[in-house]
Amino acid sequence: MTLFDIIAVLLGLSALFGFINHKLFRLPHTIGLVVIALAASGVIVAADFMAPQYGIGTLVTGTLKQIDFYQAVMHGMLSVLLFAGAVHVDLEELAARKWAIGLMASLGVMISTVLVAGTMWFIMKTLGVEIPFIWALVFGSLISPTDPVAVLGILKTVKVPRLLEAKIAGESLFNDGVGVVVFTILLAIAVGGEHGEIGVPEVATLFVIEAFGGAVLGLVAGYVAYKAMRVVDEHNLEVLITLALVCCTYALAIHIHASGPIAVVIAGLFIGNHGARFAMSENTRRHVFQFWELSDEIMNSVLFLLIGLEVLVVGFGADIIWIVLLAIPVVLLSRLISVAIPISLLSIREKFTENAVVILTWGGLRGGISVALALSLPEGPYKNLILACTYAVVVFSIIVQGLTMKNLVARLVVPDPE
């Protein structure tokens, strides 16, 4: 199949499954796509089992394997999705919770990474599966950050207090970038341990270039786009400038080894707040925001469809099923602790929404980024195990946590007065 054929199939299935969900199930759009895609995957497996002569499973699996999920997400969709999410975030509300967001996006990710790694390493060893601790840390790093795509999608359907919403959205936008940097470093150490050593200076340099380089690049690129938009008042051109900003910034970040996710988030916050206020007319502002909202919906639909279909290429062997299932409560408990510690430290000087720890824990959804990072691992004895655990956590997160989040918030949180 050509690239155009694959895009056509994905868009066609997204529209079809979205229509079926809207008419029959009425689930939130992205969750409905995952559920229906998983059901379709189950039907394909059953059909292949009952009528193997038709080779349905082989055909579908072969088509899916033509899609480089890691490249599609990390070097394609993610830039659009992160910018679309960041451009709608209120910077003032984000600033009001900057310490909580900063701590959870940094210290929280580190704590969760270590907790997940240590617990899973112990469980695997107890069940007779040997894995080096550094590879357990790699799994912890890719599963610890909440996914901004999944989180922001759920926030559209759930009414929470403004400052709590800013905290959830802000954390998901920034811990994604931090998580990718941590994953990159740990993977370099894991692979370096097998093919030569990587030292502390190299790790420190990599972190500085990735994280701080990405932030500086995003700020500079956002400012350049802002200056260009200030001297024109043509909404089509200004939409094109924002699209160029996203693609060029992310592409440049990849080439200079800076963090693309952090760069586009910073650029999105700059354009969505300072740019919208001082560089756009009301007409331009409406068109720019509508364009990115529509882009967000289309990319979200394709991404969540792919998550549901990827089950066909993930191996769930009977020998690892208990490890895979235990990964779900391990990640949730680690998330609870990694949220509780920063909030406990900050509660001395800040007031938090009642039951904020519970809401932040259950609302910390994982999504396509974790799956993409797991699929990017080099072939080896630990990849299938890490991928299976990742996929189980992501699917549970999207379906179970996503579907129950609204009721949980309604029971535990008092909404802001109108």
C-alpha positions in Angstrom: 0.0 0.0 0.0 1.1 3.5 -0.7 1.3 6.2 1.9 -1.8 7.8 0.5 -3.7 4.5 0.7 -2.7 4.1 4.4 -3.9 7.6 5.2 -7.1 7.0 3.3 -7.8 3.8 5.2 -7.1 5.4 8.6 -9.2 8.5 7.9 -12.0 6.3 6.5 -12.0 4.0 9.6 -11.8 6.9 11.9 -14.9 8.4 10.3 -16.7 5.1 10.2 -16.0 4.1 13.8 -16.7 7.7 14.9 -20.1 7.5 13.2 -20.9 4.1 14.8 -19.9 5.4 18.2 -22.0 8.5 17.8 -25.1 6.6 16.8 -24.8 3.5 19.0 -22.5 3.9 22.0 -22.3 7.6 22.7 -18.9 7.3 24.4 -16.5 10.2 24.4 -15.2 10.3 20.8 -11.6 9.2 21.4 -12.5 6.5 23.9 -15.2 5.2 21.6 -12.6 4.9 18.7 -10.3 2.8 21.0 -13.1 0.5 22.1 -14.5 -0.1 18.6 -11.0 -0.5 17.2 -10.2 -3.1 19.9 -13.5 -4.9 19.1 -12.6 -4.8 15.4 -9.2 -6.3 16.2 -10.9 -9.0 18.2 -13.2 -9.8 15.3 -10.1 -10.0 12.9 -8.4 -12.4 15.3 -11.5 -14.6 15.6 -12.0 -14.6 11.8 -8.4 -15.5 11.3 -8.7 -18.4 13.8 -12.0 -19.8 12.2 -11.0 -19.2 8.6 -7.2 -19.1 8.3 -7.3 -19.8 4.6 -8.4 -16.2 3.9 -5.4 -14.7 5.6 -7.3 -11.8 7.0 -5.2 -11.4 10.1 -2.0 -11.5 8.1 -3.3 -8.9 5.7 -4.3 -6.5 8.4 -1.2 -7.1 10.5 1.0 -6.6 7.4 -0.7 -3.2 6.7 -0.2 -2.1 10.3 3.4 -3.0 10.2 3.9 -0.7 7.3 3.0 2.2 9.7 5.9 3.2 11.7 3.9 4.1 14.9 6.9 5.8 16.5 7.7 8.0 13.5 4.0 8.8 12.9 3.5 9.9 16.5 6.8 11.3 17.7 7.9 12.9 14.4 4.4 13.8 13.0 1.2 13.9 15.0 2.8 14.9 18.4 3.9 18.4 17.2 0.4 19.2 16.0 -1.3 17.8 19.1 0.9 19.5 21.6 0.7 22.9 20.0 -3.1 22.5 19.6 -3.3 21.7 23.3 -0.9 24.4 24.5 -2.5 27.2 22.4 -5.8 26.8 24.3 -4.2 26.9 27.8 -4.6 30.1 29.8 -1.1 31.1 30.8 -2.3 33.1 33.8 -4.0 30.0 35.3 -0.9 28.0 34.5 1.3 30.5 36.3 -1.0 30.3 39.3 0.0 26.7 39.7 3.5 26.9 38.3 5.2 25.3 41.3 2.8 22.3 41.5 3.1 21.8 37.7 6.9 22.2 37.7 7.4 19.7 40.6 5.0 17.1 39.3 6.5 17.4 35.8 10.0 16.9 37.1 10.3 15.4 40.6 7.0 13.5 40.1 8.2 11.9 36.8 11.5 10.9 38.5 9.8 9.4 41.6 7.3 7.5 39.4 10.1 6.2 37.1 12.0 4.8 40.1 9.0 3.4 41.8 7.6 1.7 38.7 11.1 0.3 37.8 11.8 -1.0 41.3 8.4 -2.7 41.8 8.2 -4.2 38.3 11.8 -5.4 38.6 11.0 -7.2 41.9 7.7 -8.7 40.5 9.5 -9.9 37.3 12.3 -11.5 39.4 9.8 -13.1 41.7 7.9 -14.6 38.8 11.1 -15.9 37.2 11.6 -13.3 34.5 15.1 -11.8 34.6 15.5 -8.2 33.4 18.4 -5.8 34.0 17.3 -2.9 36.3 18.3 -0.3 33.7 15.7 -1.8 31.4 13.1 -1.7 34.2 14.0 2.0 34.5 13.4 2.5 30.8 9.9 1.1 31.2 9.3 3.3 34.2 10.4 6.4 32.2 8.2 5.8 29.2 5.1 4.9 31.3 5.4 7.6 34.0 4.5 10.8 32.1 0.8 11.4 31.6 -0.2 11.8 27.9 -1.3 15.3 27.0 -3.3 14.1 24.1 -5.4 11.7 26.3 -5.6 14.0 29.3 -6.7 17.1 27.3 -9.2 15.0 25.4 -10.8 13.9 28.7 -10.8 17.4 30.1 -13.1 18.5 27.3 -15.7 16.2 28.7 -15.2 16.8 32.4 -16.0 19.9 34.4 -13.4 20.6 37.0 -12.4 23.8 38.9 -10.3 26.1 36.7 -7.1 25.9 38.7 -7.2 22.1 39.0 -7.8 21.9 35.2 -4.8 24.2 34.6 -2.7 21.9 36.9 -3.8 18.7 35.1 -3.3 20.2 31.6 -0.1 22.0 32.4 1.5 18.9 34.0 0.5 16.7 31.1 2.0 19.2 28.6 5.3 19.5 30.4 5.9 16.1 31.9 5.6 14.6 28.5 8.6 16.6 27.3 10.6 15.8 30.5 9.6 12.1 30.3 10.9 11.9 26.7 14.2 13.4 27.8 14.5 11.0 30.7 13.6 8.1 28.4 16.2 9.1 25.9 18.9 9.3 28.5 18.0 6.0 30.2 17.8 4.2 26.8 21.2 5.6 25.9 22.6 4.2 29.2 20.9 0.9 28.6 22.2 0.5 25.1 25.5 2.0 26.1 25.8 -0.6 28.8 25.7 -3.2 26.1 27.9 -1.4 23.5 30.3 0.7 25.6 29.8 3.1 28.5 28.1 6.4 28.6 29.3 8.7 31.4 27.8 11.3 33.7 29.1 14.3 31.6 27.4 12.9 28.5 24.1 12.4 30.4 24.2 15.9 31.8 25.0 17.4 28.4 22.2 15.5 26.8 19.6 16.6 29.4 20.6 20.3 29.1 20.5 20.3 25.3 17.2 18.4 25.2 15.2 20.2 27.9 16.6 23.7 28.1 17.5 23.8 24.4 13.9 22.9 23.6 12.5 25.6 25.8 14.8 28.3 24.3 14.0 27.2 20.8 10.3 27.3 21.4 10.5 30.8 22.9 12.6 32.1 20.1 10.5 30.5 17.3 7.3 31.7 19.0 8.6 35.2 19.2 9.6 35.3 15.5 6.1 34.0 14.5 4.5 36.6 16.9 6.5 39.5 15.3 5.4 38.3 11.8 1.7 38.1 12.8 1.8 41.5 14.3 2.5 43.2 11.0 -0.3 41.5 9.0 -4.0 41.1 9.4 -4.9 38.2 7.1 -6.3 35.2 8.9 -5.3 32.7 6.2 -1.7 33.8 6.2 -1.6 33.9 10.0 -3.0 30.3 10.2 -0.2 29.3 7.8 2.4 31.0 10.0 1.3 29.0 13.0 1.4 25.8 11.0 4.9 26.6 9.7 5.9 27.5 13.3 4.9 24.0 14.5 6.4 22.0 11.7 9.7 24.0 11.4 10.2 24.2 15.2 9.7 20.5 15.7 11.9 19.6 12.7 14.7 21.9 13.8 14.5 20.5 17.4 15.0 17.0 16.1 18.0 18.0 14.0 19.8 19.9 16.8 18.8 17.2 19.4 16.6 19.5 21.4 13.3 18.5 22.9 10.6 18.9 20.2 7.7 18.4 22.6 9.0 21.1 25.0 9.7 23.5 22.1 6.2 23.3 20.6 4.5 23.6 24.0 6.4 26.8 24.8 5.7 28.2 21.3 2.0 27.2 21.7 1.7 28.9 25.1 3.3 32.0 23.7 1.1 32.3 20.6 -2.1 31.2 22.4 -1.7 33.9 25.0 0.6 36.8 24.1 0.1 36.3 20.4 -3.6 36.0 20.6 -3.8 39.1 22.7 -1.4 41.5 20.9 -0.9 40.0 17.4 -4.3 38.9 16.2 -7.6 40.6 15.4 -10.8 39.0 16.6 -11.4 37.5 13.1 -7.9 36.0 13.0 -8.1 34.7 16.5 -11.3 32.9 15.7 -9.9 31.3 12.6 -6.6 30.3 14.2 -8.2 28.7 17.2 -10.8 26.9 15.0 -8.1 25.6 12.7 -6.1 24.1 15.6 -9.2 22.7 17.3 -10.1 20.9 14.1 -6.5 19.7 13.5 -6.5 18.4 17.1 -9.8 16.4 16.6 -8.6 14.8 13.3 -5.1 13.8 14.7 -6.7 12.6 17.9 -9.1 10.4 16.0 -6.4 8.8 13.9 -4.1 8.3 16.9 -6.7 6.6 19.1 -7.8 4.4 16.2 -4.2 3.3 15.8 -3.9 2.6 19.5 -6.9 0.2 19.3 -5.6 -1.5 16.2 -2.0 -1.9 17.4 -3.1 -4.8 19.7 -2.8 -7.0 16.6 1.0 -6.5 16.6 1.6 -6.6 20.4 2.5 -10.0 21.8 0.7 -11.1 25.0 2.3 -14.5 25.7 0.8 -16.7 28.5 4.1 -16.7 30.3 4.0 -12.9 30.9 0.3 -12.3 31.4 0.5 -11.9 35.2 3.4 -9.4 34.8 1.4 -7.5 32.3 -1.7 -7.4 34.5 0.2 -6.4 37.6 1.8 -3.5 35.7 -1.6 -1.7 35.8 -1.9 -1.3 39.7 1.9 -0.8 40.0 1.7 2.3 37.6 -1.4 3.6 39.4 0.1 3.3 42.9 3.4 4.9 41.7 1.4 7.7 40.2 -0.4 8.2 43.5 2.8 8.5 45.4 4.5 10.7 42.8 1.6 13.1 43.0 1.1 13.1 46.7 4.8 14.0 47.5 4.9 17.2 45.5 1.5 18.3 46.7 2.4 17.5 50.3 5.5 19.6 50.0 3.6 22.6 48.5 0.5 22.3 50.7 2.4 24.2 53.4 2.2 27.4 51.3 -0.6 26.7 48.8 -4.2 25.7 49.0 -5.2 22.8 46.8 -8.6 21.6 45.6 -10.1 19.0 47.9 -9.3 15.4 46.8 -6.8 16.8 44.3 -4.4 13.9 44.8 -7.1 11.4 43.9 -8.3 13.3 40.9 -4.7 13.9 39.6 -3.9 10.2 40.1 -6.9 8.8 38.3 -6.8 11.6 35.7 -3.2 10.9 34.8 -4.0 9.0 31.6 -1.4 7.3 29.4 -1.7 7.2 25.7 0.0 7.0 22.3 3.3 8.6 23.4 4.0 5.7 25.8 3.2 3.1 23.1 5.3 5.0 20.5 8.3 5.0 22.9 7.9 1.3 23.6 7.7 0.5 19.9 10.9 2.6 19.4 13.0 0.3 21.6 15.7 -1.7 19.8 14.9 -5.3 19.1 16.1 -7.4 22.0 14.9 -9.8 24.7 13.1 -7.2 26.8 11.2 -5.2 24.1 8.1 -7.5 23.8 7.7 -7.6 27.6 8.0 -3.8 28.0 5.7 -3.2 25.0 3.0 -5.6 26.3 3.1 -4.0 29.8 2.9 -0.5 28.2 0.0 -1.4 26.0 -2.0 -2.9 28.9 -1.5 0.2 31.0 -2.5 2.5 28.2 -5.6 0.6 27.2 -6.8 0.4 30.9 -6.0 4.1 31.3 -7.9 5.3 28.3 -11.0 3.0 28.7 -11.4 2.5 32.5 -9.9 5.7 33.9 -11.3 7.8 31.0 -14.8 6.5 31.2 -15.0 6.8 35.0 -13.3 10.2 35.4 -16.4 12.3 35.0 -18.3 10.4 37.7 -15.3 10.5 40.0 -15.0 14.3 39.6 -18.7 14.8 40.2 -18.5 12.8 43.5 -15.3 14.3 44.9 -14.9 17.9 43.6 -17.1 20.9 44.3 -17.3 22.9 41.0 -16.4 26.6 40.8 -19.3 28.9 41.4 -20.7 30.3 38.2 
